Amino acid sequence: MNEFERADDLQIGGLSIWQDTREFCFGVDAVLLSSFAEVRKGDRVLDLCTGNGIVPILLHAKTEASCIYGIEINPVQVALAKRSVYDNKLTSVSILEGNIKDAVALTEGKRFDHVTCNPPYIKEGGLQNPSYGKAIARHEILCTLSDVVQIAARVLQYGGRFSMVHRPDRLTDILSVMRQYRIEPRRLRMVHPRENAAATLVLIDGTLGGGTFLRVMPPLVLYQQDGTYTKEALKCYGRDEK
């Protein structure tokens, strides 16, 4: 452990997570994704671009998945994720180091019932964070939206589900790429920081080989006017309103 590392209490299930402030630390998007994904009892789950393992850890707390794998290319984040898995004694969670483009080989050809991803949001180019770890987490340097969806389609069982969080300005790209790789969009939900504010995130899922029916869900508002979380946002964190 060094001065940049810390163990944060996730305030759910007695779980904690190791983070390094020099690297990309998880945000509300990962928490929302873990609540949005409809993981069923016994599902085999793969989380792409897993970072420090936040989504697999939260899915362990919130679902009854039989096993959860996470793939991450940044060795620093991999080490943190593995430490969190070990410290929390999560025998159903496995962290794999490597490029998501090698997901088939990394998972030894396994097929999954559900794939989740909180991918890099920003197209390559423009200003980037001087920290390489933060840059590859935010920008499409090592993988693109197309890579993420294509890999999800390759490792999913037919009829399996793909859930992702992204930015609303990429929605046209998201819908196009999902259909290109036969993952039919099924549910879509916009996330707003406050009521009457523009959406800052979009949650979307789809089914590999599914029928053409997209349900647009009611918007999710995160904060009340006084700056405190809304009741629904608190539920996403696994906490009831006090």
Backbone bond lengths (Angstrom), bond angles and torsions (degrees), N, CA, C in turn:
res aa  C-N    CA-C-N  psi(-1)  N-CA   C-N-CA  omega(-1)  CA-C   N-CA-C  phi
1 M - - - 1.471 - - 1.521 109.54 -
2 N 1.346 117.24 138.52 1.454 121.49 176.74 1.522 110.08 -123.91
3 E 1.320 116.22 -178.83 1.468 120.81 -174.44 1.523 113.61 -65.73
4 F 1.337 117.15 -17.34 1.460 120.76 -178.17 1.527 112.58 -92.57
5 E 1.322 117.21 -11.39 1.453 120.96 -176.67 1.527 110.96 -95.95
6 R 1.328 113.96 145.90 1.463 118.61 177.81 1.525 108.59 -150.39
7 A 1.320 115.86 152.29 1.460 122.09 174.89 1.522 107.58 -104.23
8 D 1.331 116.62 115.29 1.461 121.81 -178.06 1.523 111.05 -98.92
9 D 1.313 116.00 135.25 1.461 122.70 176.86 1.531 108.54 -75.68
10 L 1.328 116.84 121.92 1.461 120.59 -179.57 1.524 112.54 -82.12
11 Q 1.303 117.71 -7.19 1.468 123.78 176.78 1.525 111.93 56.34
12 I 1.332 114.65 36.17 1.457 120.79 173.43 1.527 107.67 -152.19
13 G 1.313 115.79 126.49 1.440 121.37 176.23 1.518 115.43 61.99
14 G 1.328 117.48 18.69 1.452 120.72 -178.42 1.513 114.16 69.55
15 L 1.336 117.02 18.79 1.464 122.09 -175.02 1.524 112.04 -91.35
16 S 1.316 115.13 152.15 1.460 122.16 175.23 1.520 108.83 -134.48
17 I 1.336 116.65 167.08 1.461 120.49 -179.93 1.521 109.50 -141.56
18 W 1.331 115.73 138.29 1.460 121.32 175.97 1.514 109.93 -83.49
19 Q 1.343 115.85 134.28 1.459 121.71 177.33 1.532 109.26 -134.44
20 D 1.316 115.40 152.64 1.460 123.12 176.55 1.515 106.77 -121.08
21 T 1.313 117.79 119.24 1.461 121.60 -174.68 1.526 112.99 -65.25
22 R 1.336 117.05 -15.06 1.466 119.59 176.29 1.526 111.38 -80.10
23 E 1.327 116.11 -15.06 1.453 122.43 -179.93 1.531 109.43 -106.14
24 F 1.329 115.66 -178.68 1.456 121.31 179.80 1.530 109.28 -76.66
25 C 1.320 116.91 119.18 1.460 121.89 178.01 1.529 109.68 -95.19
26 F 1.313 116.61 147.89 1.465 119.41 -174.43 1.521 111.70 -67.63
27 G 1.336 114.54 156.29 1.460 121.25 179.88 1.516 110.90 -129.87
28 V 1.305 115.72 -167.81 1.457 121.35 -176.55 1.520 111.34 -63.66
29 D 1.338 118.31 -27.88 1.462 120.69 -177.58 1.526 111.86 -60.62
30 A 1.343 117.17 -40.90 1.464 120.62 178.51 1.525 111.09 -65.85
31 V 1.326 116.42 -39.15 1.464 121.09 179.34 1.531 110.09 -64.38
32 L 1.331 116.61 -43.97 1.461 120.89 180.00 1.523 111.22 -65.20
33 L 1.334 116.65 -40.13 1.462 120.05 179.18 1.526 110.83 -61.54
34 S 1.326 116.77 -42.85 1.459 120.00 -178.20 1.528 112.00 -64.57
35 S 1.322 117.45 -26.26 1.464 121.18 177.35 1.523 111.95 -87.34
36 F 1.323 116.21 -32.53 1.470 121.02 -177.64 1.529 111.58 -72.43
37 A 1.326 117.20 -37.62 1.468 121.18 -176.74 1.529 110.14 -64.69
38 E 1.310 116.75 122.51 1.465 121.71 -179.16 1.529 109.39 -88.61
39 V 1.317 114.87 74.79 1.456 121.46 179.40 1.523 108.75 -82.09
40 R 1.328 115.61 127.18 1.462 120.46 -176.30 1.528 111.52 -95.71
41 K 1.316 114.98 163.23 1.457 120.95 179.02 1.524 110.07 -57.68
42 G 1.324 115.98 129.30 1.453 121.10 178.30 1.514 115.30 85.80
43 D 1.327 118.24 -2.40 1.462 120.84 -179.31 1.526 111.51 -64.08
44 R 1.329 114.63 146.79 1.465 121.70 168.40 1.517 106.84 -98.28
45 V 1.321 116.71 123.97 1.468 122.00 -170.66 1.518 110.40 -120.04
46 L 1.321 116.10 141.40 1.468 122.67 173.03 1.515 108.77 -125.19
47 D 1.331 116.43 126.96 1.462 122.19 176.52 1.525 108.76 -106.28
48 L 1.323 116.60 118.52 1.458 122.14 178.65 1.521 109.97 -89.27
49 C 1.342 117.19 147.73 1.474 121.62 -179.04 1.526 109.57 56.23
50 T 1.315 116.79 51.50 1.468 121.45 -167.59 1.524 114.32 -74.18
51 G 1.356 118.23 -13.86 1.458 119.65 178.89 1.513 111.37 61.34
52 N 1.336 116.18 -128.00 1.468 119.85 -179.84 1.530 112.86 -87.77
53 G 1.332 115.63 16.12 1.464 120.16 174.38 1.509 115.67 86.12
54 I 1.320 117.98 14.93 1.454 120.56 -174.64 1.527 113.19 -60.97
55 V 1.325 118.44 -44.13 1.469 119.66 -177.27 1.531 111.09 -66.88
56 P 1.347 120.17 -48.34 1.468 118.35 175.89 1.529 113.64 -56.94
57 I 1.324 117.26 -40.05 1.466 120.07 -179.11 1.532 110.46 -65.22
58 L 1.327 117.09 -44.07 1.460 120.27 179.25 1.531 111.64 -68.43
59 L 1.334 116.90 -36.81 1.472 119.27 177.33 1.524 110.62 -64.88
60 H 1.318 116.27 -35.67 1.469 119.57 175.23 1.531 110.33 -59.99
61 A 1.332 116.40 -40.64 1.466 120.90 -178.19 1.521 112.40 -73.44
62 K 1.325 116.81 -33.09 1.463 120.39 -169.60 1.523 114.46 -100.86
63 T 1.336 118.37 -14.83 1.463 120.70 -174.24 1.522 110.78 -129.37
64 E 1.319 114.46 176.91 1.467 120.94 175.87 1.523 109.87 -115.17
65 A 1.341 116.13 41.39 1.459 120.65 176.40 1.524 109.51 -61.95
66 S 1.334 116.36 146.08 1.466 119.39 -179.27 1.521 111.38 -78.37
67 C 1.334 116.69 -33.96 1.464 121.19 176.65 1.521 109.00 -155.42
68 I 1.327 115.29 147.17 1.461 121.16 -178.22 1.524 107.92 -134.55
69 Y 1.322 115.67 122.64 1.462 121.66 176.86 1.528 108.88 -108.35
70 G 1.317 116.20 147.80 1.461 121.72 173.67 1.517 109.31 -130.42
71 I 1.333 117.57 134.78 1.464 122.14 178.28 1.526 108.87 -113.43
72 E 1.332 115.83 130.24 1.466 122.01 179.72 1.529 109.29 -142.10
73 I 1.336 116.71 139.84 1.456 121.52 -177.40 1.526 113.04 -92.38
74 N 1.328 117.58 -23.60 1.465 121.81 -177.63 1.529 109.82 -81.60
75 P 1.340 118.45 113.51 1.470 120.40 -175.60 1.527 114.10 -62.12
76 V 1.327 117.12 -28.81 1.463 119.86 178.06 1.532 109.76 -65.98
77 Q 1.319 115.80 -45.60 1.464 120.09 179.10 1.523 111.33 -67.61
78 V 1.328 116.11 -36.44 1.470 119.97 177.93 1.527 110.17 -59.57
79 A 1.335 116.39 -45.70 1.461 120.90 -179.53 1.533 110.99 -61.52
80 L 1.334 116.54 -42.17 1.464 120.25 178.33 1.521 110.78 -63.96
81 A 1.343 116.11 -44.80 1.465 120.30 -179.19 1.519 111.04 -62.02
82 K 1.319 116.96 -43.85 1.466 120.32 179.72 1.529 111.08 -64.50
83 R 1.328 116.90 -37.04 1.458 120.08 177.97 1.530 110.76 -64.85
84 S 1.339 115.83 -41.48 1.467 119.28 178.57 1.520 110.99 -64.17
85 V 1.325 116.73 -42.89 1.465 121.00 178.83 1.528 110.18 -60.65
86 Y 1.322 116.23 -43.70 1.469 121.12 -179.92 1.527 111.35 -65.81
87 D 1.324 116.36 -48.35 1.468 119.90 -177.16 1.527 112.18 -64.09
88 N 1.348 116.24 -34.40 1.457 120.52 -179.96 1.530 113.04 -86.38
89 K 1.348 115.89 -3.18 1.471 121.64 179.41 1.526 111.74 57.07
90 L 1.329 115.67 48.20 1.463 121.59 -178.20 1.532 109.50 -92.64
91 T 1.291 116.35 86.03 1.466 120.57 -175.84 1.528 113.03 -69.54
92 S 1.310 117.79 -17.36 1.469 120.60 -179.36 1.526 112.46 -91.08
93 V 1.337 117.93 -4.06 1.467 121.99 -177.02 1.522 109.98 -108.84
94 S 1.340 116.32 132.38 1.465 122.37 178.16 1.522 109.52 -128.83
95 I 1.330 116.91 130.82 1.458 122.47 178.81 1.522 108.66 -105.98
96 L 1.337 116.53 127.96 1.455 122.81 -177.46 1.525 109.64 -116.07
97 E 1.324 116.84 133.77 1.466 120.99 178.86 1.519 110.02 -94.25
98 G 1.342 115.99 127.84 1.451 119.88 177.44 1.513 111.55 157.42
99 N 1.312 115.14 -179.41 1.460 123.41 179.66 1.526 109.15 -83.29
100 I 1.318 117.18 135.38 1.467 119.07 -179.93 1.523 111.55 -60.64
101 K 1.333 117.70 -22.75 1.466 120.38 177.50 1.526 111.42 -64.65
102 D 1.331 116.54 -18.11 1.465 121.82 177.59 1.523 111.24 -102.89
103 A 1.326 116.85 24.46 1.464 120.98 -173.99 1.523 112.49 -59.59
104 V 1.306 117.77 -37.78 1.469 120.19 -178.85 1.524 110.29 -61.31
105 A 1.332 116.10 -46.93 1.461 119.99 179.39 1.523 111.57 -69.02
106 L 1.329 116.75 -42.18 1.469 120.35 -177.84 1.519 112.13 -62.30
107 T 1.324 116.81 -33.85 1.469 121.07 -179.15 1.521 111.86 -98.04
108 E 1.334 115.98 10.27 1.473 122.27 177.35 1.518 112.02 56.74
109 G 1.316 115.50 40.32 1.464 120.96 174.20 1.512 115.60 74.47
110 K 1.313 117.54 13.32 1.470 120.12 179.60 1.524 110.54 -66.13
111 R 1.323 114.97 150.46 1.463 121.37 172.69 1.526 108.42 -107.44
112 F 1.329 114.86 144.36 1.459 119.52 -173.92 1.524 111.26 -118.31
113 D 1.329 114.68 150.45 1.463 121.19 176.50 1.522 111.29 -81.12
114 H 1.329 116.37 -27.27 1.465 120.59 -176.23 1.523 109.11 -147.64
115 V 1.314 116.37 134.68 1.463 123.06 173.69 1.518 107.99 -120.82
116 T 1.330 116.58 133.23 1.461 121.68 176.90 1.520 109.41 -119.44
117 C 1.323 116.40 157.70 1.462 119.31 177.18 1.526 111.32 -161.67
118 N 1.329 114.27 133.70 1.465 123.19 168.19 1.531 104.54 -115.07
119 P 1.338 117.31 86.90 1.466 121.05 -167.70 1.529 112.59 -86.16
120 P 1.331 116.84 173.76 1.471 119.31 169.02 1.529 108.52 -60.11
121 Y 1.326 116.94 134.62 1.459 120.94 -174.40 1.533 114.10 -90.88
122 I 1.322 116.93 -28.91 1.463 121.05 -164.99 1.526 111.25 -100.51
123 K 1.323 116.07 129.85 1.455 120.15 177.59 1.524 109.86 -61.01
124 E 1.341 115.66 148.71 1.460 120.69 -177.63 1.518 110.63 -60.09
125 G 1.316 115.64 141.34 1.464 121.20 -178.05 1.515 110.48 115.48
126 G 1.325 116.11 163.51 1.455 120.65 -180.00 1.515 111.41 80.55
127 L 1.330 115.25 -170.50 1.456 120.88 -178.29 1.522 111.01 -68.76
128 Q 1.332 116.33 136.46 1.450 121.75 179.07 1.520 109.72 -128.09
129 N 1.310 115.69 152.19 1.461 120.74 177.72 1.527 109.84 -62.70
130 P 1.334 118.53 135.91 1.468 120.20 178.84 1.520 113.33 -63.58
131 S 1.325 117.78 -21.51 1.462 121.56 174.62 1.522 108.63 -76.81
132 Y 1.334 117.47 118.84 1.464 120.47 -177.74 1.521 110.80 -60.48
133 G 1.336 116.66 -41.23 1.451 119.90 -179.72 1.520 112.70 -59.74
134 K 1.323 116.09 -43.22 1.467 119.63 178.54 1.528 111.20 -71.50
135 A 1.326 116.69 -35.60 1.468 120.84 -178.97 1.525 110.79 -63.42
136 I 1.342 117.77 -46.30 1.467 119.24 -177.07 1.529 111.42 -72.21
137 A 1.329 117.29 -20.79 1.462 120.07 176.71 1.522 111.57 -77.40
138 R 1.337 116.56 -28.55 1.468 120.53 -174.65 1.524 113.79 -101.95
139 H 1.331 116.80 -28.78 1.467 121.27 -174.02 1.527 111.27 -113.61
140 E 1.317 116.29 150.34 1.462 121.82 -179.63 1.531 110.10 -77.64
141 I 1.313 116.16 64.77 1.462 122.21 -179.01 1.524 110.54 -88.86
142 L 1.327 116.09 -48.18 1.460 121.23 -177.26 1.521 113.56 -103.18
143 C 1.329 117.46 -17.57 1.463 120.32 174.80 1.520 109.23 -153.41
144 T 1.310 115.69 149.53 1.457 122.38 -178.71 1.524 109.98 -110.37
145 L 1.324 115.31 172.13 1.459 121.11 174.63 1.524 110.16 -56.59
146 S 1.319 116.53 -42.64 1.460 120.90 179.59 1.525 111.42 -62.23
147 D 1.339 116.66 -40.85 1.468 120.23 177.70 1.524 110.88 -59.55
148 V 1.330 116.12 -46.09 1.461 121.59 -176.70 1.529 110.67 -60.21
149 V 1.327 116.81 -49.30 1.468 120.42 -176.23 1.528 110.45 -69.38
150 Q 1.318 117.10 -40.19 1.458 120.69 178.96 1.532 111.41 -61.25
151 I 1.331 116.61 -44.68 1.459 120.65 179.19 1.526 110.53 -65.13
152 A 1.332 116.81 -41.98 1.465 119.88 177.58 1.527 110.38 -56.49
153 A 1.324 116.99 -44.52 1.463 121.30 -179.40 1.531 111.31 -64.09
154 R 1.316 117.17 -32.44 1.465 120.97 -178.33 1.522 112.94 -73.16
155 V 1.318 117.02 -32.23 1.475 119.22 -174.64 1.526 113.36 -100.56
156 L 1.325 117.88 -9.38 1.459 120.50 179.97 1.525 111.72 -77.79
157 Q 1.331 115.77 146.21 1.447 121.01 164.54 1.526 107.81 -65.31
158 Y 1.335 117.41 152.38 1.457 119.29 172.75 1.527 108.54 -60.86
159 G 1.315 116.09 128.80 1.456 120.77 -175.17 1.514 113.16 88.03
160 G 1.350 116.86 0.08 1.455 120.92 177.87 1.511 111.98 -74.01
161 R 1.316 116.24 166.18 1.458 122.03 -172.71 1.524 111.85 -111.19
162 F 1.308 114.82 145.76 1.463 123.25 175.92 1.516 108.48 -123.86
163 S 1.339 117.75 126.58 1.464 122.17 179.69 1.519 109.43 -124.42
164 M 1.328 116.40 136.98 1.459 120.87 -175.71 1.519 110.57 -145.62
165 V 1.329 115.56 150.83 1.457 122.34 169.48 1.518 107.43 -114.67
166 H 1.327 116.19 140.52 1.469 119.84 -177.44 1.531 108.47 -155.99
167 R 1.300 115.72 -167.67 1.463 121.19 179.30 1.528 110.48 -100.97
168 P 1.334 117.33 143.32 1.459 120.76 -178.34 1.529 114.23 -59.25
169 D 1.347 117.53 -30.59 1.467 118.69 -178.16 1.527 112.13 -68.83
170 R 1.341 117.74 -11.58 1.456 121.38 177.03 1.527 112.33 -101.36
171 L 1.332 117.11 9.14 1.464 120.14 -172.41 1.525 112.96 -60.53
172 T 1.318 117.79 -42.09 1.464 120.10 178.99 1.529 110.34 -59.78
173 D 1.325 116.26 -44.53 1.465 120.72 177.15 1.528 110.77 -61.14
174 I 1.326 116.25 -43.94 1.458 121.12 -176.94 1.529 111.19 -59.95
175 L 1.329 116.42 -50.63 1.462 120.42 -178.46 1.526 111.25 -62.64
176 S 1.320 115.91 -40.36 1.465 120.44 -179.69 1.519 111.63 -64.79
177 V 1.325 116.65 -46.53 1.464 120.74 -177.32 1.529 110.93 -69.27
178 M 1.318 117.80 -39.44 1.459 119.75 178.30 1.523 110.70 -59.66
179 R 1.295 117.50 -46.57 1.471 119.90 179.82 1.528 111.25 -66.91
180 Q 1.328 116.90 -34.56 1.468 121.00 178.02 1.524 111.62 -57.62
181 Y 1.346 115.88 -37.72 1.459 120.13 -178.23 1.531 112.32 -102.80
182 R 1.327 116.32 23.57 1.468 124.06 171.06 1.527 113.55 66.35
183 I 1.332 116.56 21.80 1.464 119.73 171.21 1.522 106.60 -99.58
184 E 1.306 115.88 102.16 1.456 120.54 -174.04 1.524 110.36 -79.18
185 P 1.345 117.66 121.63 1.467 120.62 179.16 1.535 111.41 -56.09
186 R 1.315 115.56 134.39 1.466 121.53 -173.45 1.523 112.89 -120.62
187 R 1.345 117.24 -44.62 1.466 121.53 178.52 1.518 108.86 -134.28
188 L 1.327 116.07 143.43 1.460 121.86 178.73 1.522 108.32 -139.75
189 R 1.335 115.84 134.32 1.464 120.03 178.83 1.520 110.51 -141.73
190 M 1.310 115.82 125.67 1.451 121.34 176.46 1.534 110.16 -85.09
191 V 1.328 115.48 143.46 1.462 121.93 179.59 1.521 109.10 -114.65
192 H 1.345 115.64 126.25 1.468 121.55 -177.24 1.533 109.32 -117.39
193 P 1.320 117.85 137.45 1.466 118.76 178.13 1.524 112.25 -62.94
194 R 1.319 116.10 -39.91 1.462 121.53 178.10 1.518 109.97 -144.57
195 E 1.299 115.68 162.08 1.460 120.59 177.13 1.528 109.39 -59.78
196 N 1.315 116.54 135.36 1.469 125.58 -179.32 1.533 113.22 73.71
197 A 1.343 118.43 4.34 1.465 121.20 174.55 1.524 109.20 -93.22
198 A 1.315 116.67 153.72 1.464 121.10 178.79 1.525 110.57 -64.69
199 A 1.316 116.30 149.30 1.460 121.47 178.66 1.524 110.26 -65.75
200 T 1.323 116.26 141.85 1.465 121.52 178.77 1.525 112.10 -115.46
201 L 1.332 117.15 -15.80 1.456 121.81 178.15 1.524 109.22 -139.84
202 V 1.331 115.56 156.73 1.459 120.64 172.30 1.524 108.15 -131.92
203 L 1.326 115.18 133.47 1.456 122.30 174.14 1.519 107.80 -104.78
204 I 1.323 116.67 133.24 1.459 119.69 -177.03 1.509 110.01 -146.07
205 D 1.316 116.41 142.86 1.449 119.02 171.49 1.518 109.60 -136.28
206 G 1.321 115.23 164.65 1.451 121.21 -179.11 1.513 110.48 -154.51
207 T 1.316 115.19 168.51 1.458 122.73 -177.81 1.515 109.65 -117.90
208 L 1.330 116.59 131.31 1.455 120.56 177.17 1.522 109.44 -68.09
209 G 1.324 115.25 115.00 1.455 120.57 -178.90 1.509 113.56 79.42
210 G 1.330 117.93 15.42 1.462 121.44 -177.59 1.521 113.21 -76.40
211 G 1.319 115.61 168.87 1.458 121.48 177.67 1.513 111.58 -77.72
212 T 1.331 115.53 168.15 1.465 120.94 -174.89 1.522 110.48 -87.88
213 F 1.334 115.05 86.10 1.460 120.52 175.60 1.518 108.13 -147.88
214 L 1.317 116.63 115.83 1.459 121.85 179.40 1.518 109.70 -113.14
215 R 1.335 115.80 124.18 1.462 121.07 177.86 1.518 109.08 -102.04
216 V 1.314 116.79 119.82 1.463 121.85 176.35 1.524 107.41 -91.08
217 M 1.315 115.30 115.10 1.459 121.29 -175.24 1.532 111.19 -83.23
218 P 1.314 117.45 163.29 1.470 119.96 174.92 1.527 110.09 -59.57
219 P 1.320 118.39 149.39 1.466 120.74 -179.97 1.521 111.92 -63.71
220 L 1.328 115.15 150.23 1.457 121.64 175.17 1.518 108.16 -103.97
221 V 1.323 116.81 119.00 1.462 122.71 179.39 1.524 107.78 -103.13
222 L 1.335 116.53 129.07 1.461 120.69 -173.15 1.520 114.36 -86.51
223 Y 1.335 117.23 -40.60 1.465 119.76 -171.96 1.524 112.10 -122.57
224 Q 1.315 115.31 143.57 1.450 121.38 171.10 1.529 108.92 -80.60
225 Q 1.316 115.95 173.68 1.471 119.84 -176.93 1.531 112.40 -63.41
226 D 1.329 117.16 -25.42 1.463 119.43 179.91 1.529 112.65 -86.52
227 G 1.348 116.45 4.35 1.456 120.38 176.80 1.512 115.10 90.39
228 T 1.335 117.92 -4.89 1.463 120.71 177.63 1.533 109.94 -86.03
229 Y 1.324 115.75 157.58 1.460 120.22 179.85 1.523 111.40 -63.92
230 T 1.321 116.44 145.31 1.458 121.03 171.55 1.524 109.16 -71.85
231 K 1.317 115.28 163.91 1.463 120.47 -179.86 1.520 110.64 -58.73
232 E 1.319 117.39 -40.26 1.461 120.27 -178.28 1.522 111.87 -70.13
233 A 1.320 116.77 -36.59 1.467 119.68 176.75 1.525 110.45 -64.05
234 L 1.330 117.03 -41.03 1.466 120.80 177.99 1.525 111.02 -61.05
235 K 1.324 116.96 -37.06 1.456 119.93 177.44 1.515 111.21 -63.60
236 C 1.320 117.03 -35.81 1.470 120.43 177.96 1.517 111.08 -63.23
237 Y 1.318 116.04 -30.62 1.467 120.88 178.23 1.533 110.81 -84.18
238 G 1.324 116.13 -2.09 1.459 119.81 -179.94 1.507 113.15 81.36
239 R 1.331 116.01 21.38 1.459 119.94 -179.17 1.536 109.11 -125.28
240 D 1.308 115.20 142.67 1.461 120.71 176.34 1.513 109.06 -84.73
241 E 1.325 115.68 154.54 1.465 120.93 177.89 1.529 109.12 -65.33
242 K 1.333 115.10 134.72 1.470 119.86 -179.82 1.517 109.88 -97.12
